[in-house]
Amino acid sequence: MLRERLKDGGKDAGVAEQVSHVIRKGFRVFVNEEIIEVYERNGEFAGFLTEFISSKPKWLEAAEG
């Protein structure tokens, strides 16, 4: 379904064209223990994922502070 929605470059799905292009080339969905392995091996990814899941956007935090 995702590939089908991105055939037009992602315009109708609200996805940036570059992101759409990368997804169309191929992707893999990690679940449960699979993502934990990636998280533990890749500090940069771990930092990104932790912030993404646990925090508000930086612009919103700045407005409250």
C-alpha positions in Angstrom: 0.0 0.0 0.0 2.8 2.4 0.9 4.6 1.8 -2.5 1.3 2.4 -4.3 0.6 5.7 -2.5 4.1 7.0 -3.3 4.0 6.3 -7.1 3.4 10.0 -7.7 6.4 11.0 -5.7 4.4 11.3 -2.4 2.5 14.4 -3.4 -0.9 13.0 -2.6 0.3 11.3 0.6 2.0 14.4 2.0 5.4 12.8 1.9 8.5 14.8 0.7 9.7 13.7 -2.7 13.2 12.7 -1.5 11.7 10.6 1.3 9.3 9.0 -1.2 12.2 8.2 -3.6 14.2 6.5 -0.8 11.2 4.5 0.3 10.4 3.4 -3.3 13.9 2.0 -3.6 13.2 -0.3 -0.7 12.8 -0.4 3.0 12.5 -2.8 5.9 10.2 -2.5 9.0 11.9 -3.4 12.2 9.9 -4.8 15.1 10.5 -5.7 18.7 14.0 -7.2 19.2 15.1 -6.2 15.7 14.9 -2.5 16.5 16.6 -3.0 19.8 19.6 -4.5 18.1 19.9 -1.5 15.8 19.3 0.9 18.7 22.1 -0.7 20.7 24.6 -0.7 17.8 24.0 2.8 16.5 24.3 5.7 19.0 23.2 8.4 16.5 20.1 6.5 15.7 19.4 5.7 19.4 19.6 9.4 20.2 17.3 10.4 17.3 14.7 7.7 18.2 14.8 8.5 21.9 14.2 12.2 21.3 11.5 11.5 18.6 9.5 9.2 20.9 9.9 11.0 24.2 9.9 14.7 23.5 8.0 17.6 22.0 9.4 19.4 19.0 12.2 21.7 19.8 10.3 24.8 18.7 7.5 23.9 21.1 9.8 23.4 24.1 11.4 26.8 23.4 8.1 28.5 23.4 7.2 27.1 26.9 10.6 27.9 28.5 
